[in-house]
Amino acid sequence: MNKSFARLQWDSRSEQAVSKAGHLIKTSILSGFGKPSKERNKLILGDNLEIFSNLLAEYETKFDLIYIDPPFLTGKQYRARIGRNEDSRRPEKWAVKRVYQDTWRDGADYLDMLYPRLKIMHHLLAPTGTLYLHLDWHASAYARVLLDEVFGRDRLLNEIIWVYHGPSPIRSAFNRKHDTILVYTKSSEYTFNVDDVRIPYSPSTLKTFASSTKAGFGKVPNLEQGKVPEDWWYFPVVARLHNERTGYPTQKPEALMERIILASSNPGDLIGDFFCGSGTTLSVAQRHGRKWIGCDSVPLAIMTAYRRLLLMDKRPEIELYQTSAYPTNNTFHPEADLQIVGKSATILLKGIRGGTIIPFPECINIIEVDWNFDGQIFSSQDQSVRGWRDDDLKMTLSHTYEKTGAYQVVVRCSDQEGSSGTLEFDVLIE
Ligand SMILES: C[S@@+](CC[C@H](N)C(=O)[O-])C[C@H]1O[C@@H](n2cnc3c(N)ncnc32)[C@H](O)[C@@H]1O
């Protein structure tokens, strides 16, 4: 039963294993409050195949839940909306930026991308772990056959259909308004917190049972407790005016991720999203007390996710990494004044000096300060972060030192595409 009865074959199919490469990935920046830690959440810029080869050594069988929302084989080029305060009825006027391509030579090229990654994710999952693979009609049938092979056919927990609605230009077929989420568990022992995802019975069911307890053929459900959701879910797509909207294309709704995370993980569990885009999985995981690792190969995705996490009420501790394939882009020259009064230091931000085209602060969304730079890894201790619909950034950041001494203060500002600039001050607290 466990063996799949069909095997997907394509010309370039390869069984080459991904080698385990040393330790974790080259650190570029730490944004947290202290020394790097294995326990801390990680946001990694890079191709996930390269990232996996680094993660495997430490994280094999460590992930309790993996959710991925990879390219769907749509053949489209996706753009992010990066401007603000534009007329929402005139999309042709928006400031946009190309982010990622879902274009492939052919279906085989796409399967060459997906197949090795699914195999590695199977290794990364804990024995009790669950994988959610989010696709649509373009590739879900092929992925189902691959997952049957990698996980075993009897490890399919659910095929979830996420339904939504919205405008569509299609006039020659029914509107395509659902995605398919394939859910596989690593073994027959897995987390499924049914009581955390119950939903209210419909008003008509409640009314029926109020009028007759025999309505359920003698079985009266626990109406107060709510019901177990079906395997088809309705959640609206993230639309332009939704508060959670980041402008990143193909952003998934937090409500969808909430159901997945609550059902298939527990507080303290480790969640992976290796195609994390705007960081929906990561921010919902964070809100529910889960640990997480997220990656994406596009700087704008990582910066969107980072900004989104920094905008949370309780800012998480995050380590930022990037693979060596990505050069560090120090483009900006920030200008700021420093004032010292007693043991307090205040940075007064002024703007960007020369060089780049966009004047400060329009493209800069994040300003961070390391009040005690160790000369190696930038540790973000204070942040000014622009909200998704805000025009202003806080231009003053202060810190009170506990001890006298000499400190090196580094101010870093970053734009939405990960370009940044730093400014250093020597501070003497007497
Ligand atoms: C459908 S989007 C994910 C959207 C995300 N779930 C959200 O809510 O914002 C797919 C993401 O996969 C990323 N991606 C594509 N190929 C990748 C690869 N080989 N490694 C890492 N990320 C990749 C793209 O840059 C894109 O951000």
The ligand as a MOL file (V3000), in Angstrom:
LIG
                    3D

  0  0  0     0  0            999 V3000
M  V30 BEGIN CTAB
M  V30 COUNTS 27 29 0 0 0
M  V30 BEGIN ATOM
M  V30 1 C 4.2410 31.9320 -4.5930 0
M  V30 2 S 5.5410 32.8720 -3.9380 0 CHG=1
M  V30 3 C 5.3840 32.6340 -2.2020 0
M  V30 4 C 4.4110 33.5900 -1.5840 0
M  V30 5 C 4.2970 33.4560 -0.0710 0
M  V30 6 N 3.6570 32.2330 0.3120 0
M  V30 7 C 3.5890 34.6420 0.5390 0
M  V30 8 O 2.5750 34.4740 1.2350 0
M  V30 9 O 4.0430 35.7710 0.3210 0 CHG=-1
M  V30 10 C 6.9210 31.8730 -4.3720 0
M  V30 11 C 8.2530 32.4020 -3.9010 0
M  V30 12 O 9.2550 31.4230 -4.1730 0
M  V30 13 C 10.4660 32.1100 -4.4220 0
M  V30 14 N 11.3680 31.1590 -5.0880 0
M  V30 15 C 11.2640 30.6610 -6.3370 0
M  V30 16 N 12.2590 29.7930 -6.5930 0
M  V30 17 C 13.0200 29.7310 -5.4640 0
M  V30 18 C 14.1820 29.0100 -5.0880 0
M  V30 19 N 14.7710 28.1470 -5.9190 0
M  V30 20 N 14.6930 29.2080 -3.8510 0
M  V30 21 C 14.1060 30.0750 -2.9760 0
M  V30 22 N 12.9800 30.7780 -3.2810 0
M  V30 23 C 12.4500 30.6140 -4.5040 0
M  V30 24 C 10.0370 33.3010 -5.2540 0
M  V30 25 O 10.9950 34.3370 -5.2030 0
M  V30 26 C 8.7140 33.6770 -4.5990 0
M  V30 27 O 8.9030 34.6870 -3.6270 0
M  V30 END ATOM
M  V30 BEGIN BOND
M  V30 1 1 1 2
M  V30 2 1 2 3
M  V30 3 1 2 10
M  V30 4 1 3 4
M  V30 5 1 4 5
M  V30 6 1 5 6
M  V30 7 1 5 7
M  V30 8 2 7 8
M  V30 9 1 7 9
M  V30 10 1 10 11
M  V30 11 1 11 12
M  V30 12 1 11 26
M  V30 13 1 12 13
M  V30 14 1 13 14
M  V30 15 1 13 24
M  V30 16 1 14 15
M  V30 17 1 14 23
M  V30 18 2 15 16
M  V30 19 1 16 17
M  V30 20 1 17 18
M  V30 21 2 17 23
M  V30 22 1 18 19
M  V30 23 2 18 20
M  V30 24 1 20 21
M  V30 25 2 21 22
M  V30 26 1 22 23
M  V30 27 1 24 25
M  V30 28 1 24 26
M  V30 29 1 26 27
M  V30 END BOND
M  V30 END CTAB
M  END
